[in-house]
Amino acid sequence: MEGTMDAIGNTLEATYKQMKATVTRSVDMAASMNAMMEQYLVGSIDVQTHVQGIEKDSDAVRIKISVLNRSQLVVQKCDLQLNISSVERRKSVPFELEVDSRPNFEKDSEKKGDRKEKNPNLVQSAFSLKPGKKYEWTITVEIKRMHQCNGCVEIKFPSIGTGAMLTVSHVFGLYLIHRCKRMWMKSHGIKNCMAVAVSFDGGFLRSFFRVPHNEGIVPGSAFKLSVAGHTIMLPVNKVVGAEVELLVHVLGACFPKEEILEDILLELDMYSRFFIERNNPFSKRLDETC
């Protein structure tokens, strides 16, 4: 009798261990499938931004946000928000956000309430992304400090399997040049004096400052940048081939930091180089973007 009970006990123990191993494998498999599904969803949400200035002397920029769901699944209960931080210290930078246009979602998407008040960085909440569909928002952002910044668009949604919140992030630059009102002047009244000379591609200057095609970029004309009450005048000194030499003059109040003027000129140079590369038919980048 005792031997029979031992045999039954051993059988139950072996069965328990087998069941435990089976359950463990099932849990591990479910966790693995959930992880694969989460990775698939996160990798299928494509976020892009396009930043442009506003034609007035302010600290505001306009940002176009596009979100594409490349997956075959509906992604529900999404929240979209914007964060802005300083480039050097990566600390949060204060800003005000206004949504100019948004997609037309169904009735179960965001309803205005106190969520925006609790999270002023929120662009839209509680919406769904349908498979293969692209959604676009246009927002106006007024940045409170005169710094180069990084913007980060985040879209958050719960995992289909676990309910854990998943995040897709897109980081982009918010440059000082974005916040400058820019214009071209056919003539200027600046007297010749000692000034720093900088050179840019003429095609870039025509495109960036929207110079009319029937007007020439010649000595006597000038380019003007205005931001937060400060004005940078760039009168044309001379034109040599495709290169235009400009003289740098700061009118009115000086910038609070000399680095700001330097940063703006460096950003102009960066945009000029990108313009040249993109419009060069032999550029590898152009081939990659076609």
ZIZI-V878095 format. One record per residue. N is the residue number from 1. RES is the residue in one small letter. D_FIRST is the distance of its C-alpha to the first C-alpha in whole Angstrom. Layout:
BEGIN
n=<N;N>
res=<RES;RES>
d_first=<D_FIRST;D_FIRST>
END
This chain:
BEGIN
n=<1;2;3;4;5;6;7;8;9;10;11;12;13;14;15;16;17;18;19;20;21;22;23;24;25;26;27;28;29;30;31;32;33;34;35;36;37;38;39;40;41;42;43;44;45;46;47;48;49;50;51;52;53;54;55;56;57;58;59;60;61;62;63;64;65;66;67;68;69;70;71;72;73;74;75;76;77;78;79;80;81;82;83;84;85;86;87;88;89;90;91;92;93;94;95;96;97;98;99;100;101;102;103;104;105;106;107;108;109;110;111;112;113;114;115;116;117;118;119;120;121;122;123;124;125;126;127;128;129;130;131;132;133;134;135;136;137;138;139;140;141;142;143;144;145;146;147;148;149;150;151;152;153;154;155;156;157;158;159;160;161;162;163;164;165;166;167;168;169;170;171;172;173;174;175;176;177;178;179;180;181;182;183;184;185;186;187;188;189;190;191;192;193;194;195;196;197;198;199;200;201;202;203;204;205;206;207;208;209;210;211;212;213;214;215;216;217;218;219;220;221;222;223;224;225;226;227;228;229;230;231;232;233;234;235;236;237;238;239;240;241;242;243;244;245;246;247;248;249;250;251;252;253;254;255;256;257;258;259;260;261;262;263;264;265;266;267;268;269;270;271;272;273;274;275;276;277;278;279;280;281;282;283;284;285;286;287;288;289;290>
res=<m;e;g;t;m;d;a;i;g;n;t;l;e;a;t;y;k;q;m;k;a;t;v;t;r;s;v;d;m;a;a;s;m;n;a;m;m;e;q;y;l;v;g;s;i;d;v;q;t;h;v;q;g;i;e;k;d;s;d;a;v;r;i;k;i;s;v;l;n;r;s;q;l;v;v;q;k;c;d;l;q;l;n;i;s;s;v;e;r;r;k;s;v;p;f;e;l;e;v;d;s;r;p;n;f;e;k;d;s;e;k;k;g;d;r;k;e;k;n;p;n;l;v;q;s;a;f;s;l;k;p;g;k;k;y;e;w;t;i;t;v;e;i;k;r;m;h;q;c;n;g;c;v;e;i;k;f;p;s;i;g;t;g;a;m;l;t;v;s;h;v;f;g;l;y;l;i;h;r;c;k;r;m;w;m;k;s;h;g;i;k;n;c;m;a;v;a;v;s;f;d;g;g;f;l;r;s;f;f;r;v;p;h;n;e;g;i;v;p;g;s;a;f;k;l;s;v;a;g;h;t;i;m;l;p;v;n;k;v;v;g;a;e;v;e;l;l;v;h;v;l;g;a;c;f;p;k;e;e;i;l;e;d;i;l;l;e;l;d;m;y;s;r;f;f;i;e;r;n;n;p;f;s;k;r;l;d;e;t;c>
d_first=<0;4;5;5;6;9;10;11;12;14;15;17;18;20;21;22;24;26;27;28;30;31;33;34;36;37;39;40;42;43;45;46;48;49;50;52;53;55;56;58;59;61;62;64;66;69;71;75;78;82;84;88;90;92;96;97;97;93;90;88;87;85;82;81;77;75;72;70;67;66;63;62;60;62;62;61;62;64;67;70;71;74;74;77;77;79;79;79;77;75;75;76;79;80;81;82;81;82;81;84;82;78;77;76;73;71;71;68;69;70;72;74;73;72;70;73;74;71;71;75;74;72;74;72;69;66;67;66;66;67;66;69;71;73;74;77;78;81;82;84;83;86;85;86;86;89;86;85;81;78;77;73;72;68;67;63;61;57;54;53;50;49;52;53;57;59;62;65;68;71;73;77;80;83;86;89;91;89;90;94;97;98;102;105;108;111;113;113;115;113;116;115;114;111;108;105;105;102;102;100;99;102;100;97;100;101;98;96;99;100;103;105;106;109;110;110;108;111;113;114;111;108;104;103;99;99;96;95;99;99;102;102;105;105;108;109;110;111;109;109;107;104;104;105;106;105;106;104;106;104;106;105;103;101;97;95;94;96;92;92;96;94;91;93;95;92;90;93;93;90;90;93;92;89;92;93;90;89;93;93;92;91;88;85;84;86;84;81;81;83>
END
